[in-house]
């Protein structure tokens, strides 16, 4: 395997801005130099097989990697191993950790942990608090409106939003008004109205860089104005189904017509990204439908589910690349990612569109061994994850070592 600073050549079919290009990609010092017909160098990886396509590395803008006091659920090593197994070259970690990441000093500690443990590249969000200086290490401010905006922290939240706007930070919002929750059979959960009301309120703040995360309803979509947004596979695929506690999540999974509206919004370009909302817990923590925490692991199911939708003709491969690579890179302000072009990082996701299988949580690299998609048949799988010219996953085997991943906020082009 190539070491840092070595050259690497990769042979196969590349998904580029000009379309599918067959040839050999040459990378040096972790960056793409060219794609040509000529094989150069000693380190050659060949993915020249039927069904294989090499995509620009996938980015997940919304993951919870836990660690610290919640390391029994997940830590940076297990979480980024799951990311590598799922085809993601870059993940961005949410700040509702224990203790929370809501100050520069907490960000610095989070960065120290991640830099020692991460296998893939990462970004960090900061939560509402004393966030002065946080823009140095953080990709953005995360606002959990349920606990930040609709609470006695509202004044502090408004101050943080003003600071983020002044520093041109991305604001990523979990938009729900808990006053409009109702009993959904899994305890109190968000309604379409709860989402729409919060989307309307945060959009009214007039922020230049606002992103609404994990939209779950038609009403939320209709309330959106002057912001980017993402949704998740579970909101596209599970709407209207009878679901148990393993599928409990915030926002809640809603009606079939909401899933249909979200999918139509993707086709119309109104949804800009897909995220996993990877939220690991232990299976025993999810057994009680009322007291169980929201969320489930998603890093190792997202791409197989999306590729299955490609094979079914529901999505195109171009849409998957746009939603999971190109647009997330643009929204996050990361010019070194998002496409296969000279000068960009050689961070790539290799997929086999023909590979069939079944989702089995017991095989996850995450510590969290359950899924609402348990037993689902899938067609299309990631077969390699390459981060800055280094393969960190090949054919399901994790090759990367803790410490290879880097904070993209401090290590990429301005």
N, C-alpha and C positions, 0 to 999 in steps of 0.2 A: 504494500500500500504506500502511496506517496506521503511524504512528510511535508510539514509546513515549508513553503519556499520552493518545493520541487514542481516540475512541470507535470501535466497530466493530459492525456489524450483520451477522448471518449467517442466511440463510434456508434452511430445509430440514426434514428429519425428524430429531429428536433422541432419542437413547436416554437417557431420564431414569429416576430411581427410580420414577416413576409410570407407566412404559411409554413407548412411542413417542409423541412429541408433535410435531405439525406447527406451525410458526410461525417467528417471527423472534427470534433471540437477540440481545440488546443487551449489549455489554461496554464498560466504561470502566476506564481505567488497568489493563488486563490482567485484570480480574475480571468475572465474569458478573453482570449487574444483573437481568435478567428475560428470560423468553420470553413473547412476546405474539403477537397476530395482526397487529399494526400495524408497518409498516416505518418505522424512524426513523433519522435520520442520513444522512450522505453516503457513508460507507464501507460498502457493502453487498456481501457475498459471497453468491452464490446457489448452493446445492447442491440445488436443488429439481428433481431429475431421477429418473427411474425407476432403482431399484436402489441409490440413494445413501442412506446412513444416517450420521448424525454421532454418534460415540461419545465418551465421556469419554476424554481423552488416554491412550494406552497407556504403560505403565511397564515397563521391562526391569530387573529387580533384579540381573542378573548379566551383565556385559559386561567384556571386556578391551580397553581402548582403547590399550594399548601406549604409544607416544610415547617421549620421551627416547632412551635407547640402542637402543630397539626401534622407533623411528619409521619405519624402512624397512618394517615390517609394517603399521603403522597409527599415526595420531596423533589428537589430539582433534578436529581439523577433519575429517579423512576419516571417522573413526569416528562422529562426531555427524552428518555428512552422510548416512552410511548409516542412522543412526537415523531421521533426518527422512524419508528416502526410504522407510523401512520402516514409517512411521506412529507412531514412538515420540516422545513429547514429553519423556521423562525417562529417563535411563539411569544405572545405578550401577556405577562402575568398580572392578574388583578390584585388590588391592594387590601382586600378584606381578609387579611391573614390574621394570625394570632401570635404575637401582637400585631395590630394593624400597621400598614405602611402609610403614615399620614404626616410625615415630616422629612426633612432632608437627612437627619441622622438615621431614621429608620430606613430610608432609601439606601443609604450608604451601607448599612448592615445587610440589606437584601441583596445589594450588588455584590458584596463580599461573598455571601453564600452561593449565589448563582455562578459567579466567576470560577468558583472551585468545583462546582458540581454539574454544570450544564453540558450536555452533549451536542446540542444544536444552539444556534444563535437565539437571542432572547431580547425582549424589551420589557420595561417595567412601567406600570402606571402608579401614580400617587393618589391617595385618597384625600378627602376634605380634612384639613387641619392646618398646621403651621407649615405651609408649603413653600415659603420663600427659598429660592435657590434650587427647588426641585427640578426645574427645567434642565439642569445640567445632566441629570441621570435618567430622567423620566421622559417617555414618549407622550405622556398626556395626563390629564386629571380625570379620574373616574368619579362620577357622582352617582351614588345609589339613592335615587330620589325618595325611595320608601323610607330610608332612615336619615338622609341628609337634608332633603328639601322639605319634606312633610313632617317636620319635627322641630324640637327646640333648637336644632342646629341650623335652621334656615338662614339666619343672619351670617353665620360662619360660612355657610355654603355660598351665599351671594358674594361674600368677600373673596372666596377662593375662585369663583367664576370670573370676577373682575381681574384678579391677578393673572389667571390663565389667559384671559383675553389680552392683557397688557404684554405678556411674554409670548404671545402667538402660539400657545400650547393647544393641542387638540383636547377637546372636552368630550369624553365618551360617557353616555348617560344610560343607566338602567331606568327606564321611564315607566313608573307605575305609581298611582295614587292609592295608598292602602285604605283610604276612607271608602273606596268603591270596591273593596274586596267582598267576596261572598263565599259561602260554603260550596265547594265543588266536589265534595265527596272524599277529598284528600286533605281535609282541613281548610282553612281560609286561603283563598287563592285569588289571583288577579283576574278581573273581567276585561273584556274588550274596552269597556268604558273607562276602567282604571288606567289602561295603557294610553288611550286616546287623550284623556285629560292631562296626563303628565307630559306626553309628547307635545301637546299644544302649549303647555306652560313653559317648558324648557326652550322650545323654539322661539317663544316670545322674548327670550332674553337677548336676542339679536347677536349671538356669538358667531364669529366668522369661521371658526373651525369646530363645528358641532357634529357628533356622530351618535346616532341612536342605535344601541346594540340590542340584539336578539328580539327584533320585532316579531310579534306573535299573532297579530290580528289585522283584519281588514280595516277596522276602525283606527288602529294605530297608524296604518299606512295613510289613511285619508287625512289624518291630523298633521302629517309630516310637512314641514315647510323649511326650505333653506338649510337642509342638513343632509348628510349621508347616513346610510343605515345598513345594518346586516340582519340576517335571520339565520336559523340553524336547521340542520336536517330534520330534527324531531318536529319542528313546527311545520315543515313541508310534508312529512310522511305519516304523522300519527294523529292528525286532527280528526276528531269525531269518533275515535276508537275507545273502547272500554279499557282503561289503563289502571294498573295497580301502583303501589307505592314506589316501585323501582323507577317509574316514569314521572314521579313528582318532581317538579322543577318550577323555578320562578324566572320569567313569567310562566303561567300555566299553559299547557297545551290545550288548544281550544277546539273549535268546531271544524268539520270537514270543509265548510265554505271558507273558513279563514285560511286553511292550508291551500285551497285552490286560489284564493286571492293573492297569497304570497308568491305562489308559483307564477301566476300571471304577471305580477309585478317584476319578477326576475326577467321574464321574457320582454317586458317593456323597458327594462333598464332602470326601474325605480328602486330596486334593491341593489346595493353596490358591492356587497361582500357576503360570504357565508362563513360563519364561525362555528366552532364546536361547543362553546361554553363548557369545556371540559371541567367538571366539578366532582372530583372523586370523594367518595365516602366508603366506609366499610359496609358490606352487604347487611350485616346485622343492624346497622344504624338506620337502614331503610325499611325495616320490616313493619313498623307501626305506621299506618297511613296518616294518622293525625300528627304525631310528634316527629316523624322522620324529617330530616333536612332536605331541602330542595337540591336537585342536581344529580348528575351521573357522569361517568367517564365518556368522552367522545373523541379523543384524539385518534384512536385506532379504528373507529367506525365511520368517521366522516367521509374520507375519500372513497372507500369501497361502496358506500351508499350512493355517493354522487356519480361514481363511474357506472354503477348499476343503472342509474337514471339515464346516463349517456347511452348505454347499451339498449335501453328501452325506448329511446327516442324522445325522452321527456326533456332532457338537457342536451346541449352540444358540448363537445370538448372545449371549444372556444369559450363558452360561457363559464365552464369550470375554471379555466385559466384566468379569466377576467375576475371572477368572484373570489378566487382563493389565492391569487398571486398579484396580477397587475393592479387591480383596484386597491387591495390592502396596502401595497407598497406606496401607492399615490396618496392614500388617505393618511398614512402614518408619516409621510414625507421622507421615504427611504429611496433615494435615487439609485442605489446600488443593487436593488432587487426588482423583481416584477417582470422581467423579460430576458430572453436569451440573446444577448448582443455583446459585441466587444466592449470591454471596460467594466461590465457588470460583474458581480461576484459569480463565480462558478458554483452556484448553489442551485441544485437541480433535483427534480422529483421524477424518477423513472417509473412508468406504470405499464402493466400488462393488461390491456383492455379485454383479453380473452380468458384470463384466469378466473375460474369459478371456485367458490368456496362457501363457507358458512360462518357467521359471526358467533364466536365462542369466547365468552368472557374469561374463561379459565386460561386462555392463551394470551391474554393481555400482558403487556410489559408494565402497565400501570399497576399500582398496588390495589386498585379498586376493581374487583373481579365480578362485575355485574353489568347488565345493559338492558334497556327496554327493547333492544333489537336482537336479543339473544335468539339464536336459531334462524335468523333471516338468511336466505340465500342471496349471495351477491355475485356479480360478475364484473371483474375489474379490480385490480389490487396494486398497491405500490410495491415495487420490487427492489428499488434502491433509493436512498436518500443521500445526496452529496452536499456537504456544507463547506463552502470555500475551497473546493478542489479535493476535499477529503471524504471518501465514502464512510458514512457513519452507520448505514444499514445496507446490507446486501442480502437479497432473498430471505428476508425475515430475520436475519441474524444481526444483532447489534455489534458493530465493530468499533464505534466511537468510544472515546474515553472521557470521563468527567473532566471538565476544564477546557475542552475544545470550544465550547460555545462562548460567544462574546456579546456584550451589551451593544446593540447596534446604535444606540443613541450616542455613544462616546467613541465608536470605532469606525463609523462610516463617513462618506463624503458629506460635507455641510450642504 
